[in-house]
Amino acid sequence: MNLNTNTYTRLFSVCQRLTHLTIKGKHLRYYSLLPEYALPLTMCSSSTIVKLYVNVRTIDDCLRLLDGRFNQMKILNVIIDSIDTPLLNIDSQYILPNLTKFFFSVCNSTEEYDNVIVPLLRRMTNLETLVLFLLIENRPKFIDGVHLHQEILIHMPRLKKFIFNITTIDDVVHINYWLKKDDIEETMIFNDGLPYFQCRVDIFKNGIGRCRLCSIPFIESF
């Protein structure tokens, strides 16, 4: 199936009551749900889609899905091949008031966590369920509970469930750096209020450090 613009424009035009859409398969990673350049909101859009499962190639593809063309979407499950600096000028301030569940998985490592992922998550003010699977490189500090709370979770007052698997890799880590367990327990949101998580910090002889922070159990979808 060739995932071109005309195909999806016709799909949303013919299926005007379509509410759930799943587009999966490894081959989809070599195409985009939307074309290389941004489309007007009147094209390849739907006001009835409430649940979307999709694999995309770049962060631009993901941002297009959240630019208002699916303004009634409540659940988005997206798997992205890679996250680099966005090429398109897409409004990053557009609030997503209807989105309540967001599954976000990135297949490859990224250096754009602070520039792209954090601003994206802050747009989801009414989120109730958040699932993150991330591998972050070349960040000055490890991602810990304090950071997640101050930079993301306080912007989601309705959040009830937070499931995550976040690994941070840093080229230079001081040997005296330790992630405090109480930092995580005091700030995190967990299922049923139980702080089940795993944190492991590895510091290698060459100075490279790796921190893996995840909730237990970690699920792959919802």
C-alpha distance (Angstrom), angle and dihedral (degrees) to the residues before:
residue distance angle dihedral
M1 . . .
N2 3.78 . .
L3 3.77 107.2 .
N4 3.78 97.4 -147.8
T5 3.78 131.3 152.4
N6 3.80 96.5 -102.9
T7 3.80 92.2 54.0
Y8 3.78 94.4 57.6
T9 3.78 94.8 37.4
R10 3.81 88.2 56.8
L11 3.81 91.7 43.6
F12 3.80 94.0 56.3
S13 3.80 91.2 40.6
V14 3.80 94.9 52.9
C15 3.82 98.1 35.3
Q16 3.77 97.1 51.3
R17 3.81 92.5 160.4
L18 3.79 95.5 48.9
T19 3.81 109.5 136.5
H20 3.83 104.9 164.3
L21 3.80 125.5 45.2
T22 3.81 129.2 175.6
I23 3.80 121.6 -174.3
K24 3.79 112.3 176.0
G25 3.78 140.2 151.9
K26 3.78 135.7 101.3
H27 3.79 92.2 -101.1
L28 3.77 90.1 63.4
R29 3.78 89.9 69.8
Y30 3.79 90.0 72.4
Y31 3.77 92.4 56.2
S32 3.76 136.3 46.1
L33 3.76 130.7 -124.4
L34 3.78 84.6 -136.0
P35 3.82 127.0 33.4
E36 3.78 127.5 -96.4
Y37 3.79 92.6 -92.0
A38 3.79 125.7 52.1
L39 3.79 116.8 -93.1
P40 3.80 126.0 -143.4
L41 3.79 111.6 -95.6
T42 3.81 88.9 -112.8
M43 3.82 89.9 66.6
C44 3.79 125.9 68.6
S45 3.79 91.9 2.3
S46 3.78 137.3 125.0
S47 3.78 135.1 -164.7
T48 3.82 92.6 -165.7
I49 3.82 103.3 54.1
V50 3.80 109.1 107.4
K51 3.81 100.1 160.9
L52 3.81 125.8 41.3
Y53 3.82 129.5 175.7
V54 3.80 113.6 -176.1
N55 3.81 145.2 152.2
V56 3.80 115.5 -139.5
R57 3.78 135.8 -178.9
T58 3.81 105.3 -134.4
I59 3.79 141.5 15.4
D60 3.82 88.4 -106.2
D61 3.80 88.5 64.4
C62 3.79 90.0 52.1
L63 3.80 93.9 46.6
R64 3.80 90.5 52.6
L65 3.79 89.5 57.4
L66 3.81 88.3 55.5
D67 3.81 100.0 44.1
G68 3.81 94.5 96.4
R69 3.80 101.1 -85.7
F70 3.85 89.3 111.9
N71 3.78 96.1 39.5
Q72 3.82 96.5 162.9
M73 3.79 96.3 49.6
K74 3.81 113.0 132.2
I75 3.80 102.2 170.9
L76 3.80 126.0 40.6
N77 3.79 123.8 178.1
V78 3.80 109.6 -177.4
I79 3.80 132.4 172.3
I80 3.80 115.5 -165.9
D81 3.79 127.0 -163.4
S82 3.80 95.3 -149.1
I83 3.79 143.5 -12.5
D84 3.78 118.5 -140.3
T85 3.80 131.1 152.6
P86 3.84 106.7 -52.4
L87 3.80 113.9 -107.1
L88 3.78 96.8 -160.0
N89 3.78 128.3 73.4
I90 3.80 98.1 -124.3
D91 3.79 121.8 165.4
S92 3.80 103.8 -101.2
Q93 3.81 92.2 -174.9
Y94 3.82 95.7 63.6
I95 3.82 106.2 122.1
L96 3.81 118.1 -137.2
P97 3.82 102.1 -147.4
N98 3.82 96.9 167.6
L99 3.80 98.3 49.4
T100 3.82 109.8 104.2
K101 3.82 103.4 159.2
F102 3.79 126.3 41.5
F103 3.82 127.3 178.0
F104 3.82 111.0 -173.3
S105 3.80 122.3 -179.4
V106 3.80 127.1 169.8
C107 3.81 118.0 -161.8
N108 3.81 97.1 -158.1
S109 3.78 134.9 39.2
T110 3.80 120.0 -87.6
E111 3.79 138.2 -160.9
E112 3.81 92.6 -163.9
Y113 3.80 99.4 80.2
D114 3.81 96.7 116.3
N115 3.80 95.8 36.8
V116 3.81 99.4 44.4
I117 3.81 115.7 9.8
V118 3.81 99.5 45.9
P119 3.85 94.6 49.6
L120 3.81 89.5 46.6
L121 3.81 93.2 53.1
R122 3.80 92.3 47.3
R123 3.80 88.8 62.9
M124 3.81 90.3 64.7
T125 3.79 98.5 79.6
N126 3.82 96.6 158.2
L127 3.78 97.9 45.1
E128 3.82 115.4 142.2
T129 3.82 100.1 175.9
L130 3.79 125.5 34.9
V131 3.81 126.5 -179.5
L132 3.82 119.3 -177.2
F133 3.79 129.8 -176.8
L134 3.81 109.5 178.4
L135 3.81 141.8 159.4
I136 3.80 110.9 -162.7
E137 3.80 126.1 -169.6
N138 3.81 137.1 -168.7
R139 3.79 96.6 13.9
P140 3.83 117.5 148.6
K141 3.81 92.2 -130.6
F142 3.77 136.7 27.5
I143 3.80 118.4 -104.4
D144 3.81 106.6 -106.4
G145 3.78 138.7 164.7
V146 3.79 94.8 -87.3
H147 3.79 91.9 54.4
L148 3.81 94.0 47.1
H149 3.78 91.4 49.7
Q150 3.80 97.9 45.6
E151 3.80 98.6 39.1
I152 3.81 103.1 34.4
L153 3.80 119.7 4.3
I154 3.80 97.8 54.5
H155 3.80 86.9 60.1
M156 3.83 89.8 59.2
P157 3.82 106.3 61.6
R158 3.83 92.8 167.9
L159 3.79 96.1 51.9
K160 3.82 112.1 131.4
K161 3.80 103.6 163.6
F162 3.80 127.9 37.5
I163 3.80 118.0 179.4
F164 3.78 117.9 175.8
N165 3.78 149.2 163.4
I166 3.80 110.0 -170.9
T167 3.80 125.1 170.7
T168 3.81 121.7 -172.6
I169 3.80 122.2 -165.8
D170 3.80 120.0 -167.0
D171 3.80 126.9 -175.1
V172 3.80 94.1 -144.4
V173 3.80 122.9 32.9
H174 3.79 125.5 169.3
I175 3.80 112.3 -123.7
N176 3.81 91.0 -129.3
Y177 3.81 92.4 62.2
W178 3.77 112.6 114.6
L179 3.78 128.4 169.3
K180 3.80 108.4 -130.9
K181 3.77 115.7 -134.6
D182 3.81 93.2 -146.5
D183 3.82 90.2 57.6
I184 3.78 88.0 64.6
E185 3.78 99.3 39.5
E186 3.79 94.1 51.9
T187 3.78 96.9 50.0
M188 3.79 109.5 29.9
I189 3.80 130.5 97.0
F190 3.79 114.9 -138.6
N191 3.78 138.1 175.1
D192 3.81 110.4 -75.1
G193 3.78 89.3 -6.6
L194 3.81 93.1 -72.9
P195 3.83 114.3 136.6
Y196 3.79 98.3 -138.2
F197 3.79 107.0 160.1
Q198 3.76 142.6 129.1
C199 3.78 126.2 -136.6
R200 3.78 125.6 -177.0
V201 3.80 127.6 175.6
D202 3.81 118.7 -166.3
I203 3.81 120.6 -171.3
F204 3.80 114.3 -170.8
K205 3.80 129.2 -154.5
N206 3.81 92.2 -106.2
G207 3.81 90.4 59.8
I208 3.78 96.7 -105.0
G209 3.78 114.1 135.4
R210 3.78 132.0 -160.7
C211 3.78 127.4 -166.0
R212 3.79 122.4 -170.9
L213 3.78 117.5 -167.9
C214 3.79 119.6 178.4
S215 3.76 142.3 155.3
I216 3.80 119.9 -120.8
P217 2.94 121.5 -96.4
F218 3.79 100.3 24.2
I219 3.81 115.4 -160.1
E220 3.79 128.3 -155.9
S221 3.79 98.9 -143.9
F222 3.79 144.9 -4.3
